[in-house]
Amino acid sequence: MPLLPPPYSARKQSPPPARSGTVKSSPRSRSLSVRKKNENSTAAPPPPKKHRFTLASLRGNYQPELSRRLFRLIKSENYVINSYETAGHEQKSVANQLSEWGEHTGDDAVNELSDKLGVLLSELGNQEEAFAQNLEEYRSILKQIRNCESSVQPSRDHKSKINEEIAKLRYKDPSSTRITTLEQELVRAEAENLVAEAQLTNVTRSKLKEAFAQQFVAVIERADKQTILARNGLRMLNLLDDTPVVPGETIPPFEQEKEANQILLDAEEELKDWSLNIEEEVTTNAHVVTGGVIDGIGAAASSIGSVAGSVSAAPPEHLVHPAIRHVSGSSSVASSSGERELPYPLSQSERSVGKSIMRRQESMLAMA
């Protein structure tokens, strides 16, 4: 007789005996049950994501010094988001397993309530995935600060390079005529860097406020909706009669199926009617934020309501960082006028400020 694989027996295991009480096999609504039509096919959950070392991991070492720390923070936030997505997926897998276990217990009440509890647990998993999506939006706002820092770094490096060249020439050849040329170039570089640094401060403050407002509002939404689901889960547990039975006593059938379905419908209605209601409102004096949590329209309208009747959806030109501003006819640099092409476009107001600073510093150099 050929050897059989473990457990060394060709006998199949018999199904567990059914307990007292019949198990209903009525068709189920998708919103009231987490069980699949083909209950025999249980797909294995996907393996958890592993953070492997790739060439993309080296990008942090080649980031500008100014944006390197924020780059690493954004990279770490990506791991956090993946963890929440995995937690949501595993939570829905646990909900399916709970429903399948309850169906095979042979207890009518456990069968019904385990399926209903699985619906609530599955919705908890959906909330984790929705929270991860909100964190992704918060992370994308932080990227705008990182990009702004990366664009300002060349301006700082250019100014430092000119200072080093001037210091070398003054040490080697103090009478060189190139020193005057470099000093004039330094004046222009300082003017450009002054505008860029101011814009970096504005962008950093406004986007930092917007990003973490997005995160904290997402935390509040997740907590409120999880509270709704948990409270209705406690209501569901009260439908289960846990009175001890005597051996041989017949267990009464489960007759609260309508109440269990109503609890799920109440939970669904409460989730639909949920709205953000917080006392700590985040205000902003920055430009209008489109698509984010902070709405700058109210703040802007209160400040310029007497002048303009409506607020534009696009931010004013002087509030947009030069590195991300689109080159237009008003902000582009005309190379035909003989001026040096700048690494990013400037508005007319910024150009006038820069020219005034250049004239003041040139006059100081001439007097020296």
C-alpha positions as CSV (number, residue, x, y, z in Angstrom):
1,M,0.0,0.0,0.0
2,P,1.5,3.3,-1.0
3,L,2.4,5.8,1.7
4,L,0.0,8.7,2.0
5,P,1.0,12.2,3.0
6,P,0.3,13.4,6.5
7,P,-1.9,12.7,8.4
8,Y,-1.3,9.2,6.9
9,S,-5.0,8.6,6.4
10,A,-7.2,8.8,3.4
11,R,-10.3,9.4,5.5
12,K,-11.8,12.9,5.2
13,Q,-12.7,14.8,8.2
14,S,-16.4,14.9,8.8
15,P,-18.0,18.3,9.2
16,P,-18.8,19.4,12.8
17,P,-22.2,18.4,14.1
18,A,-24.8,21.1,13.9
19,R,-26.0,22.6,17.1
20,S,-29.6,22.9,18.1
21,G,-31.3,25.5,16.0
22,T,-31.4,25.7,12.2
23,V,-29.0,27.9,10.2
24,K,-30.9,30.0,7.7
25,S,-29.6,30.2,4.1
26,S,-31.6,33.1,2.9
27,P,-30.0,35.4,0.2
28,R,-28.1,38.3,1.8
29,S,-27.7,41.9,0.8
30,R,-24.2,43.1,0.1
31,S,-24.5,45.9,2.6
32,L,-25.8,43.6,5.3
33,S,-23.2,40.7,4.8
34,V,-19.6,40.3,4.0
35,R,-19.9,36.7,2.7
36,K,-19.1,35.9,-0.9
37,K,-21.3,33.9,-3.2
38,N,-18.6,31.2,-3.7
39,E,-17.8,30.5,-0.1
40,N,-15.4,27.6,-0.8
41,S,-12.9,29.8,-2.6
42,T,-11.0,31.7,0.1
43,A,-8.3,33.8,-1.5
44,A,-5.2,34.3,0.5
45,P,-4.4,37.9,1.4
46,P,-1.6,39.5,-0.5
47,P,1.8,39.5,1.3
48,P,2.7,42.6,3.2
49,K,4.8,45.2,1.4
50,K,8.5,45.1,2.2
51,H,10.7,48.1,1.9
52,R,13.6,46.9,-0.3
53,F,16.7,49.0,-1.0
54,T,16.6,50.3,-4.5
55,L,18.4,52.9,-6.5
56,A,15.5,55.3,-5.8
57,S,16.5,55.2,-2.1
58,L,19.7,57.0,-3.0
59,R,17.8,60.1,-4.2
60,G,17.9,61.4,-0.6
61,N,21.7,61.6,-0.7
62,Y,21.6,63.7,-3.9
63,Q,19.0,66.2,-2.7
64,P,20.0,69.8,-2.1
65,E,21.1,70.4,1.5
66,L,18.2,72.7,2.2
67,S,15.5,70.2,1.2
68,R,17.3,67.0,2.4
69,R,15.6,66.7,5.8
70,L,12.1,67.3,4.5
71,F,12.8,64.8,1.7
72,R,13.5,62.1,4.3
73,L,10.4,63.1,6.3
74,I,8.2,62.8,3.2
75,K,9.8,59.4,2.5
76,S,9.1,58.2,6.1
77,E,5.5,59.4,5.8
78,N,5.1,57.1,2.7
79,Y,5.9,54.1,5.0
80,V,3.3,55.3,7.4
81,I,0.7,55.5,4.7
82,N,1.5,52.0,3.5
83,S,1.1,50.7,7.0
84,Y,-2.4,52.2,7.3
85,E,-3.3,50.7,3.9
86,T,-2.1,47.3,5.0
87,A,-4.0,47.6,8.3
88,G,-7.2,48.4,6.4
89,H,-6.8,45.5,4.1
90,E,-6.0,43.1,7.0
91,Q,-9.0,44.4,8.9
92,K,-11.3,43.5,6.0
93,S,-9.7,40.1,5.8
94,V,-10.4,39.6,9.5
95,A,-14.0,40.6,8.9
96,N,-14.4,37.9,6.2
97,Q,-12.8,35.3,8.5
98,L,-15.1,36.2,11.3
99,S,-18.2,35.7,9.1
100,E,-17.0,32.4,7.8
101,W,-16.2,31.1,11.3
102,G,-19.7,32.1,12.6
103,E,-21.4,30.3,9.7
104,H,-19.7,27.0,10.5
105,T,-20.5,27.2,14.3
106,G,-23.9,25.8,13.8
107,D,-25.4,28.4,16.2
108,D,-28.1,30.4,14.5
109,A,-27.5,33.6,16.7
110,V,-23.7,33.4,16.3
111,N,-24.1,32.9,12.6
112,E,-26.2,36.0,12.1
113,L,-24.4,38.3,14.5
114,S,-20.9,37.3,13.3
115,D,-21.9,38.2,9.8
116,K,-23.2,41.6,10.9
117,L,-20.2,42.3,13.0
118,G,-18.1,41.4,10.0
119,V,-19.8,44.2,8.1
120,L,-18.9,46.7,10.8
121,L,-15.3,45.5,10.9
122,S,-15.0,45.7,7.1
123,E,-16.2,49.3,7.3
124,L,-13.5,50.0,9.9
125,G,-11.0,48.7,7.3
126,N,-12.5,51.1,4.7
127,Q,-12.0,54.0,7.2
128,E,-8.3,53.1,7.5
129,E,-7.9,53.1,3.8
130,A,-9.7,56.5,3.5
131,F,-7.4,57.8,6.3
132,A,-4.4,56.7,4.3
133,Q,-5.7,58.6,1.3
134,N,-6.1,61.8,3.3
135,L,-2.5,61.3,4.6
136,E,-1.4,61.1,0.9
137,E,-2.9,64.5,0.3
138,Y,-1.1,65.9,3.4
139,R,2.1,64.4,2.1
140,S,1.6,66.0,-1.3
141,I,1.4,69.4,0.3
142,L,4.7,68.9,2.1
143,K,6.2,68.2,-1.3
144,Q,5.4,71.7,-2.3
145,I,7.6,73.0,0.5
146,R,10.4,70.6,-0.5
147,N,10.3,71.7,-4.1
148,C,10.4,75.3,-3.0
149,E,13.4,74.6,-0.9
150,S,15.1,72.9,-3.7
151,S,14.6,75.9,-6.0
152,V,16.1,78.3,-3.5
153,Q,19.3,76.3,-3.0
154,P,20.9,77.3,-6.3
155,S,20.4,80.9,-5.4
156,R,22.2,80.5,-2.2
157,D,25.0,78.5,-3.8
158,H,25.4,81.2,-6.5
159,K,25.8,83.9,-3.9
160,S,28.2,81.9,-1.9
161,K,30.3,81.1,-5.0
162,I,30.6,84.8,-5.8
163,N,31.7,85.6,-2.3
164,E,34.3,82.9,-2.4
165,E,35.7,84.2,-5.7
166,I,35.9,87.8,-4.4
167,A,37.7,86.6,-1.3
168,K,40.2,84.6,-3.4
169,L,40.9,87.6,-5.7
170,R,41.4,90.0,-2.8
171,Y,43.9,87.6,-1.3
172,K,45.8,86.9,-4.6
173,D,45.4,90.1,-6.6
174,P,43.8,93.0,-4.6
175,S,44.2,95.3,-7.6
176,S,42.3,93.1,-10.0
177,T,39.6,94.9,-12.0
178,R,37.5,91.7,-11.9
179,I,36.7,92.4,-8.2
180,T,34.5,95.3,-9.2
181,T,32.6,93.1,-11.7
182,L,32.1,90.4,-9.2
183,E,30.9,92.8,-6.6
184,Q,28.2,94.1,-9.0
185,E,27.3,90.5,-9.8
186,L,27.1,89.9,-6.0
187,V,24.6,92.8,-5.7
188,R,22.4,91.2,-8.3
189,A,22.7,87.8,-6.7
190,E,21.8,89.1,-3.3
191,A,18.7,90.9,-4.7
192,E,17.5,87.7,-6.3
193,N,18.2,85.6,-3.2
194,L,16.4,88.2,-1.0
195,V,13.2,87.7,-3.0
196,A,13.6,84.0,-3.1
197,E,14.1,83.7,0.6
198,A,11.0,85.8,1.3
199,Q,8.9,83.6,-1.0
200,L,10.3,80.5,0.7
201,T,9.2,81.8,4.1
202,N,5.7,82.6,2.8
203,V,5.4,79.2,1.1
204,T,6.8,77.3,4.1
205,R,4.4,78.9,6.6
206,S,1.3,78.6,4.5
207,K,1.8,75.1,3.3
208,L,2.9,73.8,6.7
209,K,-0.3,75.2,8.1
210,E,-2.4,73.7,5.3
211,A,-0.6,70.3,5.4
212,F,-1.1,69.6,9.1
213,A,-4.6,71.0,9.1
214,Q,-5.3,68.3,6.5
215,Q,-3.8,65.6,8.7
216,F,-5.6,66.7,11.9
217,V,-8.9,67.0,10.2
218,A,-8.4,63.5,8.8
219,V,-7.6,62.2,12.3
220,I,-10.8,63.7,13.6
221,E,-12.9,62.3,10.7
222,R,-11.4,58.8,11.2
223,A,-12.0,59.0,15.0
224,D,-15.6,60.1,14.6
225,K,-16.5,57.5,12.1
226,Q,-14.8,54.7,14.0
227,T,-16.8,55.9,17.1
228,I,-20.0,55.5,15.1
229,L,-19.1,52.0,14.1
230,A,-18.0,51.0,17.5
231,R,-21.1,52.3,19.2
232,N,-23.3,50.4,16.8
233,G,-21.2,47.3,17.3
234,L,-22.0,47.5,21.0
235,R,-25.7,47.7,20.1
236,M,-25.2,44.6,18.0
237,L,-23.7,42.6,20.8
238,N,-26.7,43.3,23.0
239,L,-28.8,41.2,20.7
240,L,-26.8,38.0,21.6
241,D,-28.3,36.1,24.5
242,D,-25.5,34.6,26.6
243,T,-27.7,33.0,29.2
244,P,-26.1,29.7,30.2
245,V,-28.0,26.6,28.9
246,V,-28.5,23.3,30.7
247,P,-27.2,20.2,28.8
248,G,-30.0,18.8,26.7
249,E,-31.9,22.1,26.7
250,T,-33.1,23.4,23.3
251,I,-31.6,26.7,22.3
252,P,-34.3,29.1,21.1
253,P,-34.0,30.3,17.5
254,F,-32.6,33.8,16.8
255,E,-35.4,36.2,16.2
256,Q,-33.7,39.6,16.2
257,E,-32.5,39.5,12.6
258,K,-34.6,42.6,11.8
259,E,-33.1,44.5,14.7
260,A,-29.6,43.5,13.5
261,N,-30.3,44.7,10.0
262,Q,-31.7,48.0,11.4
263,I,-28.5,48.6,13.4
264,L,-26.4,48.3,10.2
265,L,-28.8,50.7,8.4
266,D,-28.5,53.2,11.3
267,A,-24.7,53.0,11.1
268,E,-24.8,53.6,7.4
269,E,-27.1,56.6,7.8
270,E,-24.9,58.1,10.5
271,L,-21.8,57.7,8.3
272,K,-23.6,59.5,5.4
273,D,-24.8,62.3,7.7
274,W,-21.4,62.9,9.3
275,S,-20.0,66.4,8.9
276,L,-16.9,68.0,10.4
277,N,-17.9,70.0,13.5
278,I,-14.9,71.4,15.3
279,E,-14.5,74.6,17.3
280,E,-10.8,75.1,16.5
281,E,-11.1,76.6,13.0
282,V,-7.8,77.1,11.2
283,T,-7.5,80.5,9.7
284,T,-5.1,81.7,7.0
285,N,-3.9,85.0,5.7
286,A,-2.1,83.4,2.8
287,H,-3.3,83.0,-0.8
288,V,-6.4,81.0,-1.7
289,V,-5.8,77.3,-1.3
290,T,-7.7,75.2,-3.9
291,G,-8.5,71.6,-3.2
292,G,-7.1,71.6,0.4
293,V,-8.6,71.7,3.8
294,I,-7.9,75.4,4.5
295,D,-10.1,77.7,2.5
296,G,-8.5,81.0,2.1
297,I,-11.5,82.5,0.4
298,G,-13.1,83.7,3.6
299,A,-9.9,85.2,4.9
300,A,-9.2,86.9,1.7
301,A,-12.7,88.2,1.3
302,S,-12.7,89.7,4.7
303,S,-9.6,91.7,3.9
304,I,-10.4,92.9,0.4
305,G,-14.2,92.7,0.5
306,S,-14.5,96.5,0.4
307,V,-12.3,96.6,-2.8
308,A,-13.3,93.6,-4.8
309,G,-16.6,91.9,-5.0
310,S,-15.3,88.4,-5.5
311,V,-12.1,86.5,-4.8
312,S,-10.2,84.8,-7.5
313,A,-9.5,81.1,-7.3
314,A,-5.9,81.6,-8.3
315,P,-3.4,83.2,-5.9
316,P,-2.0,86.7,-6.7
317,E,1.2,86.7,-8.7
318,H,3.3,88.2,-5.9
319,L,2.3,85.3,-3.6
320,V,3.5,82.6,-5.9
321,H,7.0,81.3,-5.4
322,P,9.2,82.2,-8.4
323,A,10.3,78.6,-8.9
324,I,6.8,77.4,-9.5
325,R,5.4,80.4,-11.3
326,H,4.5,79.9,-14.9
327,V,6.4,82.2,-17.3
328,S,4.0,84.7,-18.7
329,G,4.3,88.0,-20.5
330,S,4.2,90.0,-17.3
331,S,6.6,87.9,-15.3
332,S,9.0,86.5,-17.9
333,V,12.5,88.0,-18.3
334,A,13.1,89.7,-21.6
335,S,16.6,88.7,-22.7
336,S,16.4,91.2,-25.6
337,S,16.7,94.1,-23.1
338,G,20.2,93.1,-22.3
339,E,19.5,91.9,-18.8
340,R,20.8,88.5,-17.6
341,E,18.3,85.6,-17.8
342,L,17.3,84.6,-14.3
343,P,16.8,81.0,-13.1
344,Y,13.1,81.7,-12.4
345,P,10.7,84.5,-13.5
346,L,10.1,87.5,-11.4
347,S,7.0,89.8,-11.3
348,Q,7.3,93.5,-12.0
349,S,6.9,94.4,-8.3
350,E,9.7,92.0,-7.3
351,R,11.9,93.3,-10.1
352,S,11.4,96.9,-9.0
353,V,12.3,96.0,-5.4
354,G,15.4,94.2,-6.6
355,K,16.4,97.1,-8.8
356,S,16.0,99.5,-5.9
357,I,18.2,97.3,-3.7
358,M,20.8,97.1,-6.5
359,R,20.9,100.9,-6.9
360,R,21.3,101.4,-3.2
361,Q,24.2,98.9,-2.9
362,E,25.9,100.2,-6.1
363,S,25.8,103.7,-4.7
364,M,27.3,102.5,-1.4
365,L,30.1,100.7,-3.4
366,A,30.8,103.9,-5.4
367,M,31.1,106.0,-2.3
368,A,33.5,103.4,-0.9
